[in-house]
Amino acid sequence: MKAAVMHRTREIQLEELPVPGIRSNEVLIKVVAVGVCGSDLHYYAHGRIGKYVVDKPFILGHECSGDIAAVGSNVRRLKVGDRVAVEPGVTCGYCDACKKGRYNLCPEVEFLATPPFDGAFTQYIKVRQDFVFKIPDSMSYEEAALIEPFSVGIHAAVRTRLQPDSAIAIVGMGPVGLLAIAAAKAYGASTIIAADLEPLRLEAAHRMGATHVINIREQDPVKGILRITGDKGVDVAWETAGNPAALQAALLSLRRGGKLAIVGLPAQEGISLNVPFMVDHEVDLYGVFRYANTYPKGIHFLSSGIVDTSILITDRYPLERTQEAMERALNHKSECLKVVVYPNGLTVSG
């Protein structure tokens, strides 16, 4: 099979590798679509994220979908030819976190494209059967690949107990933030305020279901959110940019008793927050790390047509142009939203 292999930062080569063999509880997946994620870009540009360091030739990509090409002897609920979405973090199933249903916190997780585990910029991958989900015929492979970033928004909604008719502010309109709008809409939020500095992303936010958009280059986001909510603030705020200023704005946009979810991962460890505000408003603070038990919900929500995710796919590349795809996503954020790589041929699936 062919694979796009990163040998050093900002250098990816197309190589021939053996097709992986599968165990009795695994399936072999012919990869159709892979979305380029912010973490892929960070590894590509810097070679590491925190303690996770790329120290050998490495394959990026974890937002993926495809077709079942082979099944292990103990696989019962999947068959060759099934169209599937892949949950990229295979957990142990035995630790306390797994047994409590919070398997996103499993210390033994094997996550695609997180060192030392290779990712999906390759023609075939193997995955344990319980992390593979059939998708309906009406769902495109691109949409199925988006279940992964969409799951982050679903997890944030669950963590913050987002209620119908709530007012929510989402600060940061990258792909995760845009799909967080879809999650807020799915959970019944009636006022969805999106804030960013890129006109392309704010336009997409409006098309994804945001009721209000705020260009933070033109107005202070906190003042804008308070104006929209009649000076009450929002019930829930999600920071999805990984930016300290955005996090402070999300916090200060909350009403008394509001909930803040930190979704974006900042580059630095120490960040100042307005602690007197948090105490005076009795703010509930939630960390959001990946997701757990979200894929069936994600497939249901997106296949229902609640939003048109096709507007997010702005750029498409075949596997042999993976480096070009990464450079496009890294350097042209004002021009593109989601870049998709097609390991088995450039097609627009239906």
C-alpha positions as a Python dict, from the first residue, in 0.01 Angstrom:
ca = {
    (1, 'M'): (0, 0, 0),
    (2, 'K'): (97, 365, -36),
    (3, 'A'): (142, 592, 265),
    (4, 'A'): (235, 956, 317),
    (5, 'V'): (521, 941, 568),
    (6, 'M'): (663, 1239, 757),
    (7, 'H'): (1042, 1205, 796),
    (8, 'R'): (1101, 1543, 957),
    (9, 'T'): (904, 1859, 1014),
    (10, 'R'): (740, 1987, 696),
    (11, 'E'): (871, 1697, 489),
    (12, 'I'): (634, 1419, 377),
    (13, 'Q'): (721, 1147, 125),
    (14, 'L'): (501, 892, -48),
    (15, 'E'): (621, 539, 30),
    (16, 'E'): (526, 175, -25),
    (17, 'L'): (450, -12, 299),
    (18, 'P'): (304, -355, 377),
    (19, 'V'): (-72, -374, 423),
    (20, 'P'): (-123, -433, 798),
    (21, 'G'): (-233, -777, 913),
    (22, 'I'): (-538, -797, 1137),
    (23, 'R'): (-611, -985, 1458),
    (24, 'S'): (-928, -1179, 1527),
    (25, 'N'): (-1108, -875, 1676),
    (26, 'E'): (-989, -621, 1419),
    (27, 'V'): (-1098, -502, 1076),
    (28, 'L'): (-896, -378, 782),
    (29, 'I'): (-1025, -49, 643),
    (30, 'K'): (-966, 89, 298),
    (31, 'V'): (-935, 457, 382),
    (32, 'V'): (-1143, 686, 164),
    (33, 'A'): (-1131, 1031, 330),
    (34, 'V'): (-909, 1186, 597),
    (35, 'G'): (-954, 1537, 734),
    (36, 'V'): (-650, 1745, 824),
    (37, 'C'): (-670, 1838, 1193),
    (38, 'G'): (-498, 2107, 1397),
    (39, 'S'): (-298, 1844, 1585),
    (40, 'D'): (-173, 1705, 1252),
    (41, 'L'): (-53, 2054, 1163),
    (42, 'H'): (122, 2093, 1497),
    (43, 'Y'): (313, 1767, 1456),
    (44, 'Y'): (388, 1857, 1095),
    (45, 'A'): (525, 2201, 1181),
    (46, 'H'): (683, 2141, 1522),
    (47, 'G'): (733, 1767, 1557),
    (48, 'R'): (569, 1744, 1897),
    (49, 'I'): (271, 1830, 2115),
    (50, 'G'): (369, 1840, 2482),
    (51, 'K'): (512, 1502, 2582),
    (52, 'Y'): (423, 1342, 2247),
    (53, 'V'): (729, 1366, 2022),
    (54, 'V'): (774, 1246, 1664),
    (55, 'D'): (1109, 1063, 1678),
    (56, 'K'): (1076, 826, 1382),
    (57, 'P'): (918, 826, 1035),
    (58, 'F'): (554, 893, 1111),
    (59, 'I'): (211, 889, 945),
    (60, 'L'): (-32, 1167, 1033),
    (61, 'G'): (-413, 1184, 1002),
    (62, 'H'): (-687, 1062, 1238),
    (63, 'E'): (-1021, 1203, 1113),
    (64, 'C'): (-1108, 919, 879),
    (65, 'S'): (-1367, 701, 711),
    (66, 'G'): (-1367, 423, 456),
    (67, 'D'): (-1479, 73, 358),
    (68, 'I'): (-1426, -257, 540),
    (69, 'A'): (-1176, -457, 331),
    (70, 'A'): (-1133, -758, 563),
    (71, 'V'): (-1258, -876, 903),
    (72, 'G'): (-1102, -1086, 1177),
    (73, 'S'): (-1240, -1425, 1271),
    (74, 'N'): (-1422, -1294, 1580),
    (75, 'V'): (-1583, -991, 1413),
    (76, 'R'): (-1961, -1029, 1394),
    (77, 'R'): (-2126, -688, 1355),
    (78, 'L'): (-1921, -569, 1058),
    (79, 'K'): (-1866, -722, 716),
    (80, 'V'): (-1659, -660, 406),
    (81, 'G'): (-1800, -370, 207),
    (82, 'D'): (-1953, -181, 502),
    (83, 'R'): (-1906, 195, 488),
    (84, 'V'): (-1769, 312, 821),
    (85, 'A'): (-1650, 598, 1038),
    (86, 'V'): (-1347, 533, 1256),
    (87, 'E'): (-1311, 645, 1618),
    (88, 'P'): (-933, 690, 1629),
    (89, 'G'): (-858, 624, 1998),
    (90, 'V'): (-852, 253, 2087),
    (91, 'T'): (-856, 217, 2466),
    (92, 'C'): (-768, -72, 2697),
    (93, 'G'): (-1119, -136, 2832),
    (94, 'Y'): (-989, -246, 3173),
    (95, 'C'): (-866, 62, 3361),
    (96, 'D'): (-1079, 267, 3602),
    (97, 'A'): (-1145, 535, 3341),
    (98, 'C'): (-1266, 281, 3085),
    (99, 'K'): (-1486, 100, 3336),
    (100, 'K'): (-1645, 430, 3443),
    (101, 'G'): (-1731, 514, 3081),
    (102, 'R'): (-1472, 792, 3064),
    (103, 'Y'): (-1245, 600, 2832),
    (104, 'N'): (-1113, 922, 2677),
    (105, 'L'): (-899, 939, 2993),
    (106, 'C'): (-755, 587, 2946),
    (107, 'P'): (-378, 606, 3006),
    (108, 'E'): (-318, 321, 2760),
    (109, 'V'): (-507, 469, 2464),
    (110, 'E'): (-362, 403, 2119),
    (111, 'F'): (-466, 710, 1923),
    (112, 'L'): (-413, 738, 1549),
    (113, 'A'): (-144, 994, 1458),
    (114, 'T'): (-34, 1044, 1818),
    (115, 'P'): (322, 918, 1866),
    (116, 'P'): (415, 639, 1861),
    (117, 'F'): (100, 529, 1674),
    (118, 'D'): (78, 594, 1301),
    (119, 'G'): (-228, 757, 1149),
    (120, 'A'): (-452, 734, 844),
    (121, 'F'): (-270, 912, 561),
    (122, 'T'): (-233, 568, 409),
    (123, 'Q'): (-443, 339, 192),
    (124, 'Y'): (-525, 84, 465),
    (125, 'I'): (-544, 86, 844),
    (126, 'K'): (-644, -177, 1098),
    (127, 'V'): (-877, -91, 1388),
    (128, 'R'): (-1034, -292, 1670),
    (129, 'Q'): (-1396, -363, 1577),
    (130, 'D'): (-1558, -176, 1869),
    (131, 'F'): (-1414, 155, 1746),
    (132, 'V'): (-1560, 121, 1397),
    (133, 'F'): (-1915, 238, 1318),
    (134, 'K'): (-2133, 175, 1016),
    (135, 'I'): (-2268, 484, 844),
    (136, 'P'): (-2591, 515, 645),
    (137, 'D'): (-2582, 520, 267),
    (138, 'S'): (-2697, 882, 275),
    (139, 'M'): (-2383, 993, 462),
    (140, 'S'): (-2078, 1086, 257),
    (141, 'Y'): (-1730, 967, 349),
    (142, 'E'): (-1630, 1330, 410),
    (143, 'E'): (-1917, 1376, 653),
    (144, 'A'): (-1823, 1052, 826),
    (145, 'A'): (-1467, 1177, 872),
    (146, 'L'): (-1611, 1490, 1035),
    (147, 'I'): (-1773, 1277, 1308),
    (148, 'E'): (-1436, 1293, 1487),
    (149, 'P'): (-1415, 1673, 1533),
    (150, 'F'): (-1794, 1689, 1574),
    (151, 'S'): (-1758, 1449, 1867),
    (152, 'V'): (-1560, 1713, 2055),
    (153, 'G'): (-1863, 1944, 2046),
    (154, 'I'): (-2095, 1663, 2154),
    (155, 'H'): (-1865, 1587, 2447),
    (156, 'A'): (-1857, 1957, 2542),
    (157, 'A'): (-2237, 1964, 2536),
    (158, 'V'): (-2254, 1661, 2763),
    (159, 'R'): (-1988, 1796, 3000),
    (160, 'T'): (-2157, 2136, 3036),
    (161, 'R'): (-2508, 1986, 3045),
    (162, 'L'): (-2625, 2208, 2762),
    (163, 'Q'): (-3002, 2245, 2783),
    (164, 'P'): (-3266, 2325, 2519),
    (165, 'D'): (-3333, 2698, 2480),
    (166, 'S'): (-2990, 2786, 2624),
    (167, 'A'): (-2775, 3078, 2515),
    (168, 'I'): (-2421, 2973, 2424),
    (169, 'A'): (-2108, 3153, 2305),
    (170, 'I'): (-1846, 2964, 2107),
    (171, 'V'): (-1515, 3149, 2072),
    (172, 'G'): (-1293, 3026, 1788),
    (173, 'M'): (-1429, 2917, 1450),
    (174, 'G'): (-1183, 2661, 1329),
    (175, 'P'): (-1335, 2330, 1217),
    (176, 'V'): (-1388, 2216, 1578),
    (177, 'G'): (-1560, 2543, 1664),
    (178, 'L'): (-1777, 2529, 1353),
    (179, 'L'): (-1883, 2175, 1429),
    (180, 'A'): (-1942, 2279, 1789),
    (181, 'I'): (-2215, 2505, 1648),
    (182, 'A'): (-2377, 2195, 1501),
    (183, 'A'): (-2355, 2023, 1840),
    (184, 'A'): (-2511, 2321, 2018),
    (185, 'K'): (-2788, 2323, 1760),
    (186, 'A'): (-2842, 1948, 1803),
    (187, 'Y'): (-2878, 1994, 2179),
    (188, 'G'): (-3140, 2265, 2133),
    (189, 'A'): (-2956, 2589, 2210),
    (190, 'S'): (-3172, 2879, 2090),
    (191, 'T'): (-2906, 3152, 2093),
    (192, 'I'): (-2571, 3051, 1942),
    (193, 'I'): (-2310, 3328, 1931),
    (194, 'A'): (-1994, 3262, 1730),
    (195, 'A'): (-1682, 3477, 1761),
    (196, 'D'): (-1372, 3478, 1541),
    (197, 'L'): (-1155, 3718, 1343),
    (198, 'E'): (-1176, 3559, 995),
    (199, 'P'): (-1471, 3662, 772),
    (200, 'L'): (-1467, 3324, 591),
    (201, 'R'): (-1512, 3138, 918),
    (202, 'L'): (-1781, 3373, 1047),
    (203, 'E'): (-1975, 3328, 723),
    (204, 'A'): (-1946, 2951, 766),
    (205, 'A'): (-2057, 2986, 1129),
    (206, 'H'): (-2373, 3161, 1019),
    (207, 'R'): (-2442, 2893, 760),
    (208, 'M'): (-2381, 2621, 1021),
    (209, 'G'): (-2652, 2766, 1247),
    (210, 'A'): (-2505, 3046, 1456),
    (211, 'T'): (-2777, 3300, 1535),
    (212, 'H'): (-2521, 3578, 1585),
    (213, 'V'): (-2159, 3625, 1474),
    (214, 'I'): (-1901, 3862, 1619),
    (215, 'N'): (-1587, 3970, 1434),
    (216, 'I'): (-1342, 4031, 1717),
    (217, 'R'): (-1133, 4256, 1493),
    (218, 'E'): (-1427, 4495, 1478),
    (219, 'Q'): (-1576, 4474, 1827),
    (220, 'D'): (-1499, 4349, 2174),
    (221, 'P'): (-1648, 3998, 2197),
    (222, 'V'): (-1756, 4033, 2561),
    (223, 'K'): (-1939, 4359, 2495),
    (224, 'G'): (-2098, 4207, 2186),
    (225, 'I'): (-2218, 3898, 2375),
    (226, 'L'): (-2357, 4106, 2661),
    (227, 'R'): (-2540, 4329, 2413),
    (228, 'I'): (-2698, 4028, 2243),
    (229, 'T'): (-2808, 3877, 2575),
    (230, 'G'): (-2942, 4197, 2728),
    (231, 'D'): (-2641, 4226, 2963),
    (232, 'K'): (-2719, 3889, 3122),
    (233, 'G'): (-2442, 3687, 2961),
    (234, 'V'): (-2469, 3337, 2817),
    (235, 'D'): (-2559, 3018, 3000),
    (236, 'V'): (-2263, 2831, 2853),
    (237, 'A'): (-1940, 2930, 2678),
    (238, 'W'): (-1700, 2704, 2488),
    (239, 'E'): (-1348, 2821, 2406),
    (240, 'T'): (-1234, 2632, 2098),
    (241, 'A'): (-936, 2837, 1978),
    (242, 'G'): (-669, 2750, 2235),
    (243, 'N'): (-601, 3121, 2276),
    (244, 'P'): (-559, 3288, 2618),
    (245, 'A'): (-743, 3606, 2514),
    (246, 'A'): (-1027, 3399, 2371),
    (247, 'L'): (-1048, 3199, 2693),
    (248, 'Q'): (-1072, 3515, 2902),
    (249, 'A'): (-1344, 3650, 2671),
    (250, 'A'): (-1540, 3326, 2695),
    (251, 'L'): (-1521, 3340, 3074),
    (252, 'L'): (-1632, 3703, 3099),
    (253, 'S'): (-1927, 3640, 2865),
    (254, 'L'): (-2097, 3411, 3119),
    (255, 'R'): (-2403, 3493, 3325),
    (256, 'R'): (-2400, 3429, 3697),
    (257, 'G'): (-2392, 3053, 3751),
    (258, 'G'): (-2273, 2992, 3394),
    (259, 'K'): (-2056, 2707, 3263),
    (260, 'L'): (-1725, 2735, 3078),
    (261, 'A'): (-1572, 2451, 2875),
    (262, 'I'): (-1206, 2471, 2773),
    (263, 'V'): (-1192, 2286, 2442),
    (264, 'G'): (-895, 2448, 2269),
    (265, 'L'): (-548, 2349, 2391),
    (266, 'P'): (-320, 2652, 2442),
    (267, 'A'): (50, 2630, 2364),
    (268, 'Q'): (157, 2756, 2707),
    (269, 'E'): (92, 2594, 3043),
    (270, 'G'): (23, 2898, 3262),
    (271, 'I'): (-271, 3124, 3170),
    (272, 'S'): (-424, 3402, 3378),
    (273, 'L'): (-798, 3392, 3441),
    (274, 'N'): (-1021, 3633, 3630),
    (275, 'V'): (-1059, 3432, 3950),
    (276, 'P'): (-1268, 3697, 4135),
    (277, 'F'): (-1516, 3687, 3844),
    (278, 'M'): (-1524, 3307, 3858),
    (279, 'V'): (-1593, 3306, 4231),
    (280, 'D'): (-1844, 3592, 4225),
    (281, 'H'): (-2036, 3433, 3939),
    (282, 'E'): (-1992, 3079, 4076),
    (283, 'V'): (-1871, 2961, 3738),
    (284, 'D'): (-1849, 2588, 3663),
    (285, 'L'): (-1527, 2510, 3476),
    (286, 'Y'): (-1490, 2200, 3256),
    (287, 'G'): (-1192, 2059, 3074),
    (288, 'V'): (-1277, 1879, 2750),
    (289, 'F'): (-1032, 1609, 2639),
    (290, 'R'): (-1135, 1441, 2316),
    (291, 'Y'): (-1466, 1257, 2372),
    (292, 'A'): (-1628, 934, 2485),
    (293, 'N'): (-1941, 750, 2370),
    (294, 'T'): (-2016, 1007, 2099),
    (295, 'Y'): (-1995, 831, 1762),
    (296, 'P'): (-2348, 684, 1749),
    (297, 'K'): (-2490, 1025, 1845),
    (298, 'G'): (-2268, 1199, 1594),
    (299, 'I'): (-2374, 972, 1310),
    (300, 'H'): (-2740, 1017, 1408),
    (301, 'F'): (-2717, 1397, 1430),
    (302, 'L'): (-2526, 1453, 1106),
    (303, 'S'): (-2724, 1199, 904),
    (304, 'S'): (-3045, 1374, 1014),
    (305, 'G'): (-2947, 1676, 805),
    (306, 'I'): (-2944, 1913, 1102),
    (307, 'V'): (-2660, 2103, 932),
    (308, 'D'): (-2496, 2100, 591),
    (309, 'T'): (-2139, 2001, 670),
    (310, 'S'): (-2037, 2005, 305),
    (311, 'I'): (-1973, 2379, 334),
    (312, 'L'): (-1676, 2298, 557),
    (313, 'I'): (-1488, 2101, 289),
    (314, 'T'): (-1294, 2364, 98),
    (315, 'D'): (-989, 2174, -30),
    (316, 'R'): (-932, 1820, -158),
    (317, 'Y'): (-601, 1642, -228),
    (318, 'P'): (-491, 1293, -336),
    (319, 'L'): (-248, 1105, -111),
    (320, 'E'): (57, 1191, -322),
    (321, 'R'): (-8, 1562, -251),
    (322, 'T'): (-39, 1525, 126),
    (323, 'Q'): (247, 1767, 195),
    (324, 'E'): (78, 2026, -24),
    (325, 'A'): (-246, 1967, 167),
    (326, 'M'): (-68, 2024, 498),
    (327, 'E'): (95, 2344, 375),
    (328, 'R'): (-240, 2469, 249),
    (329, 'A'): (-405, 2408, 585),
    (330, 'L'): (-109, 2552, 777),
    (331, 'N'): (-58, 2874, 581),
    (332, 'H'): (-398, 2970, 439),
    (333, 'K'): (-637, 2965, 732),
    (334, 'S'): (-817, 3272, 604),
    (335, 'E'): (-892, 3093, 275),
    (336, 'C'): (-977, 2736, 372),
    (337, 'L'): (-1176, 2555, 640),
    (338, 'K'): (-1134, 2178, 621),
    (339, 'V'): (-874, 2015, 398),
    (340, 'V'): (-940, 1651, 306),
    (341, 'V'): (-692, 1391, 177),
    (342, 'Y'): (-812, 1089, -25),
    (343, 'P'): (-566, 796, 14),
    (344, 'N'): (-733, 577, -249),
    (345, 'G'): (-807, 835, -513),
    (346, 'L'): (-951, 1183, -529),
    (347, 'T'): (-1329, 1148, -533),
    (348, 'V'): (-1623, 1345, -401),
    (349, 'S'): (-1839, 1082, -238),
    (350, 'G'): (-2214, 1090, -198),
}
